[in-house]
Every structure is written in structure tokens, then in C-alpha cells.
Amino acid sequence: MAVDRSNNGYCELSVADMGPGIPAGMQGEVFKPFVSSKKGGLGLGLAICRSIVEAQGGKLFFDDGVKRGARAIIILPSA
């Protein structure tokens, strides 16, 4: 996990793991409600997280340049 405050008035939080990553066919779908790569998953977690972040004027996305695992990035306006 890393947190960085930039000069443009935003803070960036990134969280990475070394798991299997996001399946190639799912990368454009993971933030849609009721879409899950997990058997029996509800597919609501990332949709809710993105809604909360966007309601605060921020962005939530995955870094597509990660070679292994996944890296989520949240960018929020500084208080």
C-alpha cells in the first residue's frame, strides 16, 4: 500500500497484490454491478467502492501495466 500527496491538490492511494490478477476478459467489466470473477460472488463490492469514491470527487481504477497480480488506485481531492 502506498499513499502520495501530489502538488495538484489530490492524494493517491494504491493497493497491490501478487494474486492471479484480473482475468483479461473482465478488465472492462469489474466495476459494473453484479459482475464477479468469483464463483458465488455478488459483484457489488467494486461497484459500491467506485460510487463512493466518485461521490467524493475522486477516481478508482486498476493499473493495467502490472505484470503480476492487481493494483487498485484511488485518487481523491485533498481536504
C-alpha positions in Angstrom: 0.0 0.0 0.0 1.2 3.5 -0.8 -0.1 7.0 -0.2 1.1 10.0 -2.0 0.0 13.7 -2.0 0.7 15.5 -5.2 1.1 19.2 -5.9 -2.1 19.4 -7.9 -4.4 19.0 -4.8 -5.0 15.3 -4.9 -4.0 12.3 -2.9 -3.3 8.9 -4.4 -3.7 5.6 -2.6 -2.6 2.4 -4.3 -3.0 -1.2 -3.1 -1.4 -4.1 -4.9 -1.4 -7.8 -4.5 0.5 -10.7 -6.1 -2.5 -12.9 -6.8 -3.8 -14.1 -10.2 -4.9 -10.6 -11.2 -8.0 -9.6 -13.1 -8.9 -12.0 -16.0 -8.3 -10.4 -19.3 -11.9 -10.5 -20.4 -13.1 -9.0 -17.1 -10.9 -5.8 -17.0 -13.6 -3.6 -18.6 -16.4 -5.2 -16.5 -15.2 -5.3 -12.9 -16.8 -2.1 -11.8 -20.2 -3.0 -13.2 -22.8 -4.1 -10.6 -23.4 -7.9 -10.4 -20.3 -8.8 -12.4 -17.9 -11.1 -10.5 -15.0 -13.3 -11.3 -15.6 -15.4 -8.2 -18.0 -18.3 -8.1 -20.9 -17.2 -6.0 -19.7 -13.6 -5.8 -22.3 -10.8 -5.7 -20.3 -8.5 -7.8 -21.2 -5.4 -5.8 -18.0 -4.6 -3.9 -16.1 -2.7 -6.6 -19.3 -1.0 -8.0 -20.0 0.4 -4.5 -16.4 1.4 -3.9 -16.3 3.3 -7.2 -19.6 5.0 -6.4 -18.3 6.2 -3.0 -15.0 7.4 -4.4 -16.7 9.3 -7.3 -19.2 10.9 -4.9 -16.2 12.5 -3.2 -14.8 13.8 -6.5 -12.3 11.0 -7.0 -11.5 8.2 -9.3 -11.0 4.4 -8.7 -9.4 2.3 -11.4 -6.9 -0.6 -11.9 -3.4 -0.1 -13.2 -3.3 -2.1 -16.4 0.5 -2.0 -16.5 1.0 -4.5 -13.6 2.8 -7.7 -14.7 1.5 -9.9 -11.9 -1.4 -9.5 -9.5 -3.6 -6.4 -9.5 -3.0 -2.8 -8.4 -6.0 -0.6 -7.5 -5.6 3.2 -7.5 -7.8 5.7 -5.7 -7.3 9.4 -6.4 -9.1 11.8 -4.1 -9.1 15.6 -3.7 -7.1 16.7 -0.7 -9.0 18.1 2.2 
